Amino acid sequence: MNKNSSTWLPLDGRVSLVTGGAHGIGAGICEELASAGAAVAIVDKQLDKASDLAGRLAAAGQRVISVHADIATEEGCRSAVAQTVGALGGLDILVNNAAPARKREMLGKIAGADWAIHEQVVLQATVNLTDAALPYLAASGKGVVVNVSSAVGASVAIEQCSWPYHVSKAGLNHLTRWLAAHLGQQGIRVNAVAPGLVNREDGPQLTDNPMHLAVIKNVVPLGRAGRAADIAKTVVFLCSDQSAYMTGQVLVVDGGLGLAEVFGASLRAYQASQL
C-alpha cells in the first residue's frame, strides 16, 4: 500500500520510466502510473513541461521526477536510465512512448521524408533504453516493457501520417514481439498498446472539428474519440500482475474503429454528412 493511502495499489513500490511523458498520451500514462502507486520518471526534451507535471504530481504525494534527456542518442538513453535509477533506486517498468511530431508537409511524400528521426526515436531508442534498463528489469523480478505503438502500425492513414510514422510503428510492433521472445527467460514481459483516434488534453482536440466529430460518432462503435486515460489505463494493466502471463502482445485500443469494413464505414460516414 502507498504510505499516503489505505487503498490497494497495483503498482505500489515499483519504479517506472516514461519517455515523451511531458504531454499528451505520455502525460496521461505518467498520471495513471503514479495513481497506481508507481514512482515515475518523466523523460522528455521539454524540460519545463516535464518539471511542471512532476511538480503537480509530487504535490499530490506521489514520487515523481522529471528527467531531461534526448533519447534520439544512445548516450541520452543511458543517461535517462541512470538518472532514474539514481533518483528512484531501481527500475521495474519502461514505457517507450516518445515519437516525433507528425509534420503535415510530409504527408503523401515518398522522397525526402523524415525517416531518420522516426527510426532514432521510435525504434533505436526503444532498443537502447531496453538495453540500458535490462539489468534493473531483470533484477526486479517483475520487469515490464510497454511500447506505445499506433493503429497505423497495421493499417494506412491516408492524410494523417507520413510513411516513416507508419513504418516505424509497424516495426515497433514486431520489435515488441522480438524483445518478448528474447527477454522472457529473464522474467521480463514486453507488450505494446496501439491507440486509435485520441483527443489530446493539451492543444486543439481532434473532435473540435465538426466533420471529425460527425465521422467518429458514426464510424467508431463506441461513438467517441479515445482519451489519454483510456490508453494509460491499458498501460497500467500491462504493467500490473493482472497481465502476468501476457507477453509479445499488441493491444489495440480504438473504441472498435478497426472492426469496420472500410467501404461500409465510409458509406455510413458519407450518409451522415448529408443529413
PAZAPA-4460 file (N, C-alpha, C; in steps of 0.05 Angstrom, whole numbers, plus 32768, in hexadecimal, padded with zeros to 4 digits):
% residues 275
    n_x    n_y    n_z   ca_x   ca_y   ca_z    c_x    c_y    c_z   seq   type   mol
   8011   7FE8   8000   8000   8000   8000   8011   8019   8000     1      M     A
   8008   802E   7FF3   8015   8048   7FF3   8014   8053   800F     2      N     A
   802A   8060   8018   802B   806A   8034   8015   807F   8039     3      K     A
   800B   808C   8023   7FF7   80A0   8027   7FDA   8096   8022     4      N     A
   7FD7   807C   801F   7FBD   8071   8019   7FB9   8056   8025     5      S     A
   7FA0   8050   802C   7F99   8035   8036   7F8F   8024   8020     6      S     A
   7F8E   802E   8007   7F84   8020   7FF0   7F99   800F   7FE3     7      T     A
   7F92   7FF7   7FDB   7FA5   7FE6   7FCC   7FAC   7FF3   7FB2     8      W     A
   7FC5   7FF3   7FAC   7FCF   7FFF   7F93   7FDE   7FEA   7F83     9      L     A
   7FD7   7FE6   7F6A   7FE3   7FCF   7F5B   8000   7FD2   7F55    10      P     A
   800B   7FEA   7F55   8027   7FEE   7F4E   8037   7FF9   7F66    11      L     A
   802D   7FF6   7F7E   8039   8002   7F95   8056   7FF8   7F98    12      D     A
   8069   800A   7F9C   8085   8003   7FA1   8095   8000   7F88    13      G     A
   8089   8001   7F70   8098   7FFD   7F58   80A1   8018   7F4C    14      R     A
   80B6   8018   7F3D   80C1   8030   7F31   80BE   802E   7F12    15      V     A
   80B4   8044   7F07   80AF   8045   7EEA   80BD   805C   7EDD    16      S     A
   80C3   8059   7EC3   80CE   806E   7EB2   80BD   8070   7E9A    17      L     A
   80B4   8088   7E94   80A2   808D   7E7D   80AF   80A2   7E6A    18      V     A
   80B5   809A   7E51   80C0   80AD   7E3F   80A9   80BD   7E32    19      T     A
   80AF   80D6   7E2B   809B   80E8   7E20   8084   80EC   7E33    20      G     A
   808B   80ED   7E4D   8077   80ED   7E62   806C   8108   7E6A    21      G     A
   8075   811D   7E5D   806E   8138   7E66   8053   8142   7E5C    22      A     A
   8048   8135   7E48   802F   813F   7E3D   8020   8129   7E2F    23      H     A
   8007   812E   7E27   7FF7   811B   7E17   7FF3   8100   7E25    24      G     A
   7FF4   80EB   7E15   7FF1   80D0   7E1F   8006   80CA   7E34    25      I     A
   801F   80D3   7E30   8034   80CE   7E43   802E   80D9   7E5F    26      G     A
   8023   80F1   7E60   801C   80FD   7E7A   8006   80ED   7E87    27      A     A
   7FF2   80E4   7E77   7FDD   80D3   7E82   7FE8   80BA   7E8E    28      G     A
   7FFC   80AE   7E80   8008   8095   7E8A   8017   809B   7EA5    29      I     A
   8025   80B1   7EA6   8033   80B8   7EBF   801F   80BB   7ED6    30      C     A
   8009   80C8   7ED1   7FF5   80CD   7EE5   7FE9   80B3   7EEF    31      E     A
   7FE2   80A1   7EDD   7FD6   8087   7EE4   7FEA   8075   7EF3    32      E     A
   8003   8075   7EEA   8017   8065   7EF8   801B   806F   7F15    33      L     A
   801C   8089   7F18   801F   8094   7F33   8006   808E   7F44    34      A     A
   7FEF   8090   7F38   7FD6   808A   7F47   7FD5   806C   7F4F    35      S     A
   7FE2   805B   7F3F   7FE3   803E   7F45   7FF9   8037   7F59    36      A     A
   8008   804B   7F63   801C   8047   7F78   8038   8046   7F6F    37      G     A
   803E   8049   7F55   8059   8048   7F4B   8067   8063   7F4E    38      A     A
   8081   8062   7F54   8092   807A   7F51   8096   807E   7F33    39      A     A
   8097   8097   7F2A   8098   809C   7F0E   80AE   80B0   7F07    40      V     A
   80BE   80A9   7EF3   80D2   80BB   7EE7   80C6   80C5   7ECC    41      A     A
   80C0   80DE   7ECA   80B6   80EA   7EB2   80CD   80F3   7EA1    42      I     A
   80D2   80E4   7E8B   80E9   80EA   7E7A   80DF   80FA   7E61    43      V     A
   80EB   8111   7E5D   80E2   8121   7E46   80F7   8137   7E40    44      D     A
   80F8   813F   7E27   8109   8156   7E1F   80FD   8170   7E29    45      K     A
   80E2   8170   7E2D   80D5   8189   7E35   80D6   818B   7E54    46      Q     A
   80EC   8195   7E5D   80F2   8195   7E7A   80DD   81A4   7E8A    47      L     A
   80D3   81BB   7E80   80C0   81CB   7E90   80A6   81BB   7E93    48      D     A
   809C   81AF   7E7E   8083   81A0   7E80   8086   8188   7E92    49      K     A
   809D   817A   7E8F   80A2   8162   7EA0   80A4   816A   7EBE    50      A     A
   80B1   8181   7EC3   80B4   818A   7EDF   809A   8193   7EEA    51      S     A
   8089   81A0   7EDA   806E   81A8   7EE4   805D   8190   7EEB    52      D     A
   805D   817C   7EDA   804D   8164   7EE0   8058   8155   7EF8    53      L     A
   8072   8153   7EFA   807E   8146   7F11   8077   8155   7F2B    54      A     A
   8079   816F   7F2A   8072   817F   7F41   8055   817B   7F4A    55      G     A
   8043   817B   7F36   8026   8177   7F3D   8021   815C   7F49    56      R     A
   802D   8147   7F3E   8029   812C   7F49   8037   8129   7F64    57      L     A
   804E   8135   7F67   805C   8133   7F81   804D   8142   7F96    58      A     A
   8040   8157   7F8F   8030   8166   7FA3   8018   8156   7FAD    59      A     A
   8010   8142   7F9D   7FFA   8130   7FA5   8004   8118   7FB5    60      A     A
   801E   8119   7FBC   802A   8104   7FCC   8035   80EC   7FBD    61      G     A
   8039   80EF   7FA3   8044   80D9   7F93   8061   80DD   7F8D    62      Q     A
   8070   80C7   7F8B   808D   80C8   7F85   8091   80CC   7F67    63      R     A
   8097   80E4   7F5F   809A   80EA   7F43   80B1   80FD   7F3F    64      V     A
   80C2   80F7   7F2B   80D8   8109   7F24   80D7   810F   7F06    65      I     A
   80E3   8125   7EFE   80E6   812B   7EE1   8103   8126   7ED9    66      S     A
   8107   811B   7EC2   8121   8114   7EB8   8124   8120   7E9C    67      V     A
   8138   8132   7E99   813D   813E   7E7F   8151   812C   7E6F    68      H     A
   8148   8122   7E58   815A   8110   7E49   8151   8110   7E2C    69      A     A
   8164   810E   7E1A   815E   810B   7DFD   8161   80ED   7DF6    70      D     A
   814B   80DF   7DF4   814D   80C2   7DF0   8153   80BB   7DD3    71      I     A
   8156   80CF   7DC2   815E   80CA   7DA6   817B   80C1   7DA5    72      A     A
   8189   80C3   7DBB   81A5   80BA   7DBC   81A8   80A3   7DD1    73      T     A
   81BB   8091   7DCD   81C0   807C   7DE0   81C8   8088   7DFB    74      E     A
   81D9   809C   7DFA   81E1   80A9   7E13   81CA   80B4   7E23    75      E     A
   81B6   80C1   7E14   819F   80CB   7E21   818E   80B6   7E2E    76      G     A
   818C   809F   7E21   817C   8088   7E2C   8189   807E   7E45    77      C     A
   81A3   807A   7E45   81B1   8070   7E5C   81B0   8084   7E73    78      R     A
   81B1   809E   7E6C   81AF   80B2   7E81   8194   80B2   7E8E    79      S     A
   817F   80AF   7E7E   8163   80AE   7E89   8160   8098   7E9D    80      A     A
   816A   8080   7E96   8168   8069   7EA8   8179   806E   7EC1    81      V     A
   8191   8078   7EBD   81A3   807D   7ED4   8197   8091   7EE8    82      A     A
   818C   80A7   7EDD   8180   80BB   7EEE   8168   80B0   7EFD    83      Q     A
   8158   809F   7EF0   8141   8093   7EFD   8149   8081   7F14    84      T     A
   815C   806F   7F0E   8165   805C   7F23   8173   806B   7F3A    85      V     A
   8182   8080   7F33   8190   808F   7F48   817D   809D   7F5A    86      G     A
   8167   80A8   7F4F   8154   80B7   7F5F   813F   80A6   7F6D    87      A     A
   8137   8090   7F60   8120   8080   7F6A   8128   8064   7F74    88      L     A
   8141   805D   7F70   814B   8045   7F7D   8148   802B   7F6D    89      G     A
   813F   802C   7F55   813C   8014   7F45   812B   801A   7F2C    90      G     A
   8123   8004   7F1F   8111   8008   7F07   8103   7FEE   7F02    91      L     A
   80E8   7FEF   7F03   80D7   7FD7   7EFE   80C7   7FD9   7EE5    92      D     A
   80C2   7FF1   7EDC   80AF   7FF6   7EC5   80BC   800A   7EB2    93      I     A
   80BD   8002   7E99   80C6   8014   7E84   80B0   8018   7E70    94      L     A
   80A7   8031   7E6C   8092   8037   7E58   809E   8048   7E42    95      V     A
   80A0   803C   7E2A   80AB   804A   7E13   8094   8058   7E04    96      N     A
   8090   8071   7E0A   8079   807F   7DFF   8081   8095   7DEB    97      N     A
   8099   809F   7DED   80A1   80B6   7DDD   80A0   80B0   7DBF    98      A     A
   8098   80C4   7DB0   8097   80C3   7D92   809B   80DF   7D87    99      A     A
   80A6   80E2   7D70   80A9   80FC   7D64   808E   8109   7D5D   100      P     A
   808E   8123   7D5B   8075   8131   7D53   806E   8129   7D37   101      A     A
   8054   8128   7D31   804B   8122   7D16   804B   813B   7D05   102      R     A
   805C   813C   7CF2   805F   8154   7CE1   804D   8152   7CC9   103      K     A
   803A   8165   7CC7   8026   8163   7CB1   8033   8166   7C96   104      R     A
   8049   8174   7C94   8056   8177   7C7A   8061   815D   7C6F   105      E     A
   8063   8148   7C81   806E   812F   7C79   8058   811C   7C6F   106      M     A
   803F   8123   7C72   8029   8111   7C6A   8029   810C   7C4C   107      L     A
   8028   80F3   7C44   8027   80EC   7C28   8041   80ED   7C1A   108      G     A
   8057   80F7   7C26   8071   80F8   7C19   8080   80DE   7C1D   109      K     A
   808D   80D5   7C09   809E   80BD   7C0B   80BB   80C5   7C10   110      I     A
   80C6   80D5   7BFE   80E2   80DE   7C01   80E3   80F5   7C15   111      A     A
   80FA   80F7   7C23   80FE   810D   7C35   80EF   810C   7C4F   112      G     A
   80E2   80F5   7C55   80D2   80F3   7C6D   80E5   80F0   7C85   113      A     A
   80D9   80F3   7C9D   80E9   80F5   7CB6   80ED   80D9   7CC3   114      D     A
   80F9   80C7   7CB4   80FD   80AC   7CBE   8112   80AB   7CD5   115      W     A
   8127   80BA   7CD2   813D   80B8   7CE5   8134   80BD   7D02   116      A     A
   8124   80D2   7D07   811C   80D8   7D22   8108   80C3   7D2D   117      I     A
   80F7   80B8   7D1B   80E5   80A3   7D24   80F4   808A   7D2B   118      H     A
   8108   8083   7D1B   8118   806B   7D21   8127   806F   7D3B   119      E     A
   8131   8087   7D40   8141   808C   7D58   812F   808C   7D71   120      Q     A
   8118   8099   7D70   8108   809D   7D88   80F5   8085   7D8D   121      V     A
   80E9   807B   7D78   80D5   8065   7D7C   80E2   804A   7D7F   122      V     A
   80F6   8045   7D6E   8102   802A   7D6E   811D   8028   7D7D   123      L     A
   8130   8038   7D75   814B   8035   7D81   814A   803D   7D9E   124      Q     A
   813B   8051   7DA6   8139   8059   7DC2   812C   8043   7DD3   125      A     A
   8119   8035   7DC7   810C   801F   7DD6   8121   800A   7DDC   126      T     A
   8132   8004   7DC8   8147   7FF0   7DCB   815C   7FFA   7DE0   127      V     A
   8164   8013   7DDD   8179   801E   7DEF   816F   8020   7E0C   128      N     A
   8156   8029   7E0F   814B   802B   7E2A   8148   8010   7E37   129      L     A
   813E   7FFD   7E27   813A   7FE2   7E32   8155   7FD6   7E3A   130      T     A
   8169   7FDA   7E29   8183   7FCF   7E2F   818F   7FDB   7E49   131      D     A
   818C   7FF6   7E4B   8196   8003   7E63   8187   7FFB   7E7C   132      A     A
   816D   7FF5   7E79   815C   7FEF   7E90   815D   7FD1   7E97   133      A     A
   8168   7FC1   7E85   8167   7FA4   7E88   8170   7F99   7EA3   134      L     A
   8187   7FA1   7EAE   8190   7F96   7EC8   817B   7F9C   7EDE   135      P     A
   816F   7FB3   7EDD   815C   7FBB   7EF2   8141   7FAC   7EEF   136      Y     A
   8138   7FAA   7ED6   811F   7F9C   7ED1   8122   7F7F   7ED8   137      L     A
   8139   7F72   7ED2   813D   7F56   7ED9   813F   7F52   7EF7   138      A     A
   814C   7F65   7F05   814E   7F63   7F22   8134   7F68   7F30   139      A     A
   8122   7F76   7F23   8108   7F7D   7F2F   80F7   7F64   7F37   140      S     A
   80F8   7F50   7F25   80E6   7F39   7F29   80CB   7F3E   7F1C   141      G     A
   80C5   7F57   7F16   80AC   7F5E   7F09   80B1   7F73   7EF3   142      K     A
   80C7   7F70   7EE6   80CE   7F83   7ED1   80BB   7F83   7EBA   143      G     A
   80B4   7F9B   7EB1   80A0   7F9F   7E9C   80A9   7FB4   7E89   144      V     A
   80A5   7FAF   7E6F   80A9   7FC4   7E5A   808E   7FC7   7E4C   145      V     A
   8084   7FDF   7E49   806C   7FE4   7E3A   8073   7FF9   7E24   146      V     A
   806E   7FF2   7E0B   8073   8004   7DF5   8059   8010   7DEB   147      N     A
   8058   802A   7DE7   8040   8037   7DDD   8042   8039   7DBE   148      V     A
   8033   8028   7DB2   8032   8026   7D94   801B   8037   7D8A   149      S     A
   800D   802E   7D76   7FF7   803D   7D6A   7FE7   802A   7D58   150      S     A
   7FCD   8031   7D55   7FBC   8021   7D42   7FC8   8022   7D26   151      A     A
   7FD7   8037   7D1F   7FE2   8038   7D04   7FFB   8026   7D01   152      V     A
   8002   8017   7D15   8016   8003   7D12   800C   7FEB   7D03   153      G     A
   7FF1   7FE9   7D00   7FE5   7FD2   7CF2   7FD2   7FDB   7CDB   154      A     A
   7FCF   7FF5   7CD8   7FBE   8000   7CC2   7FC9   801A   7CB9   155      S     A
   7FBD   8025   7CA4   7FC8   803D   7C98   7FB5   8055   7C9C   156      V     A
   7FBF   806A   7CA9   7FB0   8083   7CAC   7FB9   8095   7C96   157      A     A
   7FA7   809A   7C83   7FAE   80A8   7C6A   7FB8   80C4   7C6E   158      I     A
   7FAA   80D4   7C7E   7FB1   80F0   7C81   7FB9   80F8   7C9D   159      E     A
   7FC1   80E5   7CAE   7FC8   80EC   7CC9   7FE6   80E9   7CD0   160      Q     A
   7FF3   80D6   7CC3   800E   80D0   7CCB   8020   80CA   7CB3   161      C     A
   803A   80D1   7CB6   804D   80CB   7CA1   8054   80AD   7CA0   162      S     A
   8060   80A4   7C8B   8068   8088   7C8A   807C   8080   7CA0   163      W     A
   808F   8092   7CA8   80A0   808B   7CBE   8092   8085   7CD8   164      P     A
   807C   8095   7CDD   806D   808F   7CF5   8060   8074   7CF4   165      Y     A
   8053   806E   7CDD   8047   8053   7CD9   805C   803D   7CDD   166      H     A
   8072   803F   7CCE   8085   8029   7CCE   8093   8026   7CE9   167      V     A
   8098   803C   7CF7   80A5   803A   7D11   8093   802D   7D25   168      S     A
   8079   8033   7D24   8066   8026   7D36   8062   8008   7D2F   169      K     A
   8061   8002   7D15   8060   7FE6   7D0E   8079   7FD7   7D17   170      A     A
   8090   7FE4   7D15   80A8   7FD7   7D1F   80A8   7FD4   7D3D   171      G     A
   809D   7FE8   7D4B   809B   7FE6   7D68   808A   7FCE   7D71   172      L     A
   8075   7FC8   7D62   8064   7FB1   7D68   8075   7F98   7D67   173      N     A
   8085   7F95   7D52   8095   7F7C   7D4F   80AC   7F7C   7D63   174      H     A
   80B8   7F94   7D68   80CD   7F96   7D7C   80C2   7F8D   7D97   175      L     A
   80A9   7F94   7D9D   809C   7F8B   7DB6   809C   7F6D   7DB8   176      T     A
   8095   7F60   7DA2   8094   7F42   7DA2   80B0   7F37   7DA5   177      R     A
   80C4   7F43   7D97   80DF   7F39   7D98   80EA   7F3B   7DB4   178      W     A
   80E6   7F52   7DC0   80F0   7F56   7DDB   80E3   7F43   7DEF   179      L     A
   80C9   7F3F   7DEC   80BA   7F2D   7DFD   80C6   7F11   7DFB   180      A     A
   80CC   7F08   7DE3   80D6   7EED   7DDF   80F2   7EEA   7DEB   181      A     A
   8102   7EFF   7DEB   811D   7EFD   7DF4   8121   7F04   7E12   182      H     A
   810E   7F13   7E1D   8112   7F1B   7E39   8101   7F0C   7E4D   183      L     A
   80EF   7EFB   7E43   80DD   7EEC   7E55   80EC   7EDA   7E69   184      G     A
   8102   7ECF   7E60   8111   7EBD   7E72   811E   7ECC   7E89   185      Q     A
   811F   7EE7   7E86   812A   7EF7   7E9D   8113   7F02   7EAE   186      Q     A
   80FB   7EF8   7EA8   80E4   7F01   7EB8   80D9   7F1C   7EB0   187      G     A
   80E1   7F26   7E99   80D8   7F40   7E90   80C2   7F3D   7E7B   188      I     A
   80AC   7F4A   7E7F   8095   7F4A   7E6C   8097   7F63   7E5A   189      R     A
   8090   7F5F   7E41   8090   7F76   7E2E   8076   7F75   7E1E   190      V     A
   8067   7F8A   7E20   804E   7F8D   7E11   804C   7FA9   7E05   191      N     A
   8037   7FAD   7DF5   8033   7FC7   7DE9   8015   7FCE   7DEA   192      A     A
   8010   7FE8   7DE9   7FF4   7FF2   7DE7   7FF3   8002   7DCE   193      V     A
   7FDD   7FFF   7DBE   7FDA   800D   7DA4   7FC1   801E   7DA5   194      A     A
   7FC4   8038   7DAB   7FAD   804A   7DAC   7FA2   804F   7D90   195      P     A
   7F87   8055   7D8F   7F7B   805E   7D77   7F78   807C   7D77   196      G     A
   7F60   8086   7D74   7F5B   80A3   7D74   7F5A   80AD   7D91   197      L     A
   7F6B   80C0   7D98   7F6D   80C9   7DB4   7F6D   80E7   7DB5   198      V     A
   7F5C   80F2   7DC6   7F5C   810E   7DCD   7F72   8114   7DE1   199      N     A
   7F85   8125   7DD9   7F99   812E   7DEC   7F8D   8143   7DFF   200      R     A
   7F96   8142   7E18   7F8C   8156   7E2B   7F97   8172   7E27   201      E     A
   7FAF   8173   7E1C   7FBC   818D   7E17   7FBB   8194   7DFA   202      D     A
   7FB3   81AD   7DF5   7FB2   81B6   7DD9   7F97   81AF   7DCC   203      G     A
   7F94   81B5   7DB2   7F7B   81AF   7DA4   7F75   8191   7DA4   204      P     A
   7F5B   818B   7DA7   7F53   816F   7DA8   7F49   8166   7D8D   205      Q     A
   7F4C   814C   7D88   7F43   8141   7D6F   7F25   8147   7D6A   206      L     A
   7F15   8145   7D7E   7EF8   8149   7D7B   7EF0   8166   7D7C   207      T     A
   7F02   8179   7D7E   7EFB   8195   7D7B   7EF1   819A   7D5F   208      D     A
   7EFA   818A   7D4C   7EF1   818C   7D30   7ED6   817E   7D2E   209      N     A
   7EC0   818C   7D26   7EA6   8180   7D25   7EA5   8168   7D12   210      P     A
   7EB4   8169   7CFC   7EB4   8152   7CEA   7EC0   813A   7CF7   211      M     A
   7ED6   813E   7D05   7EE3   8127   7D13   7ED0   811C   7D28   212      H     A
   7EC3   812D   7D36   7EB0   8124   7D4B   7E9A   8114   7D3F   213      L     A
   7E8E   811D   7D29   7E78   810E   7D1C   7E81   80F3   7D12   214      A     A
   7E99   80F2   7D06   7EA3   80D8   7CFD   7EA8   80C5   7D14   215      V     A
   7EB4   80CF   7D29   7EBA   80BE   7D40   7EA0   80B3   7D4D   216      I     A
   7E8C   80C4   7D4F   7E73   80BB   7D5B   7E65   80A5   7D4A   217      K     A
   7E6A   80A6   7D30   7E5D   8093   7D1E   7E6D   807A   7D17   218      N     A
   7E87   807C   7D1A   7E98   8066   7D12   7EA5   8056   7D29   219      V     A
   7EAC   8064   7D3F   7EB7   8056   7D56   7EA1   8049   7D65   220      V     A
   7EA1   802F   7D69   7E8B   8021   7D77   7E85   802D   7D92   221      P     A
   7E99   8036   7DA1   7E93   8041   7DBC   7E8B   805F   7DBA   222      L     A
   7E8B   806A   7DA2   7E80   8084   7D9D   7E8F   809C   7DA7   223      G     A
   7EA9   8099   7DAD   7EB9   80B0   7DB7   7ED6   80AB   7DB0   224      R     A
   7EE5   80C1   7DB1   7F02   80BE   7DAF   7F0D   80B4   7DCA   225      A     A
   7F25   80A9   7DC9   7F32   80A0   7DE2   7F3C   80B7   7DF2   226      G     A
   7F43   80B2   7E0A   7F50   80C5   7E1C   7F6B   80BA   7E25   227      R     A
   7F7C   80CC   7E2D   7F97   80C3   7E37   7F93   80AE   7E4D   228      A     A
   7F7F   80B2   7E5E   7F7B   80A0   7E74   7F74   8084   7E6A   229      A     A
   7F66   8082   7E53   7F5F   8067   7E49   7F78   8058   7E42   230      D     A
   7F8B   8065   7E36   7FA5   8058   7E2F   7FB5   8053   7E48   231      I     A
   7FB5   8066   7E5A   7FC5   8064   7E72   7FBC   804D   7E84   232      A     A
   7FA2   8049   7E86   7F98   8033   7E97   7FA0   8018   7E8B   233      K     A
   7FA1   8016   7E71   7FAA   7FFE   7E64   7FC7   7FF9   7E6A   234      T     A
   7FD7   800E   7E6A   7FF4   800C   7E71   7FF7   8002   7E8E   235      V     A
   7FE7   800D   7EA0   7FE8   8004   7EBC   7FE2   7FE6   7EBE   236      V     A
   7FCD   7FDD   7EAF   7FC6   7FC1   7EAF   7FDE   7FB0   7EA5   237      F     A
   7FEB   7FB9   7E90   8001   7FA9   7E85   8019   7FA9   7E98   238      L     A
   801B   7FBD   7EA9   8031   7FBE   7EBD   802B   7FAE   7ED6   239      C     A
   8012   7FA8   7EDB   800A   7F9C   7EF4   800A   7F7E   7EF3   240      S     A
   8006   7F72   7F0B   8005   7F55   7F0D   7FEC   7F4A   7F00   241      D     A
   7FD8   7F5B   7EFA   7FC0   7F52   7EEC   7FC6   7F47   7ED1   242      Q     A
   7FDD   7F4F   7EC5   7FE4   7F45   7EAA   7FFE   7F34   7EAC   243      S     A
   8002   7F26   7EC2   801B   7F19   7EC8   8023   7F03   7EB4   244      A     A
   800F   7EF8   7EA6   8015   7EE3   7E92   8012   7EED   7E76   245      Y     A
   8014   7F07   7E72   8012   7F13   7E57   802D   7F1E   7E4F   246      M     A
   8036   7F17   7E38   804E   7F23   7E2C   804E   7F21   7E0E   247      T     A
   805A   7F34   7E01   805B   7F34   7DE3   8041   7F3D   7DD6   248      G     A
   802F   7F49   7DE5   8015   7F51   7DDA   8014   7F6F   7DD3   249      Q     A
   8004   7F75   7DBF   7FFE   7F90   7DB7   7FE0   7F95   7DBC   250      V     A
   7FD9   7FA3   7DD1   7FBD   7FA7   7DD7   7FB3   7FC0   7DCA   251      L     A
   7F9F   7FBD   7DB9   7F93   7FD4   7DAA   7F7E   7FE1   7DBC   252      V     A
   7F80   7FFB   7DC0   7F6D   800A   7DD0   7F62   8020   7DBE   253      V     A
   7F4C   8019   7DB0   7F42   802C   7D9B   7F24   802F   7D9B   254      D     A
   7F17   8026   7DB1   7EFA   8029   7DB3   7EEB   8018   7D9E   255      G     A
   7EF9   8005   7D92   7EED   7FF4   7D7E   7EF0   7FFE   7D61   256      G     A
   7EFE   8013   7D5D   7F01   801F   7D43   7F0B   800B   7D2E   257      L     A
   7F1E   7FFA   7D36   7F2A   7FE7   7D23   7F18   7FD0   7D1B   258      G     A
   7F01   7FCE   7D28   7EEE   7FB8   7D22   7EDF   7FBD   7D08   259      L     A
   7EDC   7FD6   7D00   7ECB   7FDC   7CE9   7ED8   7FD7   7CCF   260      A     A
   7EC8   7FCB   7CBD   7ED1   7FC7   7CA1   7ED2   7FE3   7C94   261      E     A
   7EE7   7FE9   7C85   7EEC   8005   7C7D   7ED6   8011   7C6C   262      V     A
   7ECC   8002   7C58   7EB7   800E   7C47   7E9E   8014   7C56   263      F     A
   7E96   8002   7C67   7E7D   8006   7C77   7E80   801D   7C8A   264      G     A
   7E97   801F   7C97   7E9C   8035   7CAA   7E9D   804F   7C9B   265      A     A
   7EA9   8050   7C84   7EAA   8069   7C74   7E8F   8071   7C6B   266      S     A
   7E7F   805E   7C62   7E64   8064   7C59   7E53   806F   7C6F   267      L     A
   7E55   8063   7C87   7E46   806D   7C9E   7E4E   8089   7CA5   268      R     A
   7E68   808F   7CA5   7E71   80AA   7CAB   7E68   80BE   7C96   269      A     A
   7E68   80B6   7C7D   7E5F   80C8   7C68   7E41   80CD   7C6A   270      Y     A
   7E31   80B8   7C6F   7E15   80BC   7C73   7E0E   80CF   7C8A   271      Q     A
   7E1D   80CC   7CA0   7E19   80DD   7CB7   7E1F   80FA   7CB0   272      A     A
   7E33   80FF   7C9F   7E3B   811A   7C97   7E26   8127   7C86   273      S     A
   7E14   8118   7C7A   7E00   8123   7C68   7DE6   812A   7C76   274      Q     A
   7DE4   8122   7C90   7DCB   8128   7C9F   7DCA   8145   7CA7   275      L     A
***
